[in-house]
Amino acid sequence: MLNRSLRAWIALPVLAAALSACKPENKFMPPPPPEISVAPPLQQQVTPYEELTGNTVSFATVDLVARVEGFLTDIKYVDGAFVKKGDTLFIIEQTMYKAKVKEAEAQLAAAKAALVQAEAEFTRQETLLKQNVAAQATFDVAKAKRDSARANVENQEGNLTVAQTNLGYTTVLAPFDGIVTKHLITVGELVGNGVATKLATIVQLDPIYVTFNMSEQDILQIRENVANRRLSVDDISKIPLSIGLMNEDGYPHQGHLNYVAPEIDASTGTILVRGLFANPNRNLLPGFFVRVQVPMGLGAKASLLVPNRVIAEDQAGKYLLVLNKDNVVEQRRVTTGQLVVGGLRVVTTGLNADDRVVLSTSGRAIPGHKVVPKATTIAAAPASVSVK
């Protein structure tokens, strides 16, 4: 009995060792390669643009001044209001100037009456001279009086014009459609006392200018791009421009090139450029900081585009992740161009049309690691491609 128990106790470790020898070995199994969305770059016609900054400038700004002396009797507008060309803005005391007009009219009437008498006397003396009845001296006197009367009529006509003009100056009119600033003189104050008194300022907002500076390199590039188009000066002045305010998406305001300075500023290496934009709703005010979209040539050219979100950047510059023929992720250095409506970015160098661009930004695509590509496509931008 004891021997049997002893044999059983000795057999247990041996059995355990045998069972442990039958277990499979615990080895590390790497996870399968991740599935990553990839697509070739979108090929589309895009007009090359330069993105600059500028400022809005009023089309015209005129100080309204009193050109005659008198007391200001009325203000016919509300400060900051929009007025039309020809609207009455200020009225200066008119009593004295109306009296001057009547006086000039009376003097002109008297001069015309004297001329009628002088011409009649001249005609009579001329007839008598031909009949050898009157003396030559008498005829000469009559002729001199007639000529003097004619000159006096012209003088009085001039005096009447001056009087009427001064009366017109008592009413200050809007020279164009625009916004009038607050009045600087109140009713009852004396204006025009020896100097032109400033009453207010009117600002024309439609159209409106946008001024900005372009580098010498940009100007040379544009000239090179349009050199073979044989454009006239008028054609160049109509090159389209687009602008956007700081709180606006894209470039919703459309205009055209209006002026290019004839010389480059040697201290900055830039040239002043001005655009003209319609502003019927007066949303653009002088002094706004705007983003300007300037075409670097005429017509569109074939370009490669990728979603802007997949472009990464480090200290060495911008790059994309692409797959090679073995489905291994590679880092590709690229140079980018403008941002197109739809969140697409033009890639100017470093990318080929048949490359497979990694669209995933989850971090599972790691350079040097293999992935399982999931082919897809990049949605095309709107037909009328424009820069954001």
Protein Blocks (a to p, Z undefined) as FASTA:
>chain_A
ZZmmmmmmmmmmmmmmmmmmmpccdddddddddddddddddddddddddddddddddfbd
cddddfbgcddfbdcbdehiacdehiafbdcdfklmmmmmmmmmmmmmmmmmmmmmmmmm
mmmmmmmmmnomacfklmmmmmmmmmmmmmmmmmmmmmmmmmmmmmmmmpccdfbgcddd
ddfbdehiaehihpacdfbdcddfbdcdddddddfklmmmmmmmmmmnopafklmmmpcc
ddddfkbghjfbccddfbdcfbdcfklopacdddddddfkomacghiacdddddfbecdd
ddddddfklpccdfkbccdddddfkopacddddddddddehiiacdfbhpafkbccdfbf
nhpacghiacdddddddddddfbacdZZ
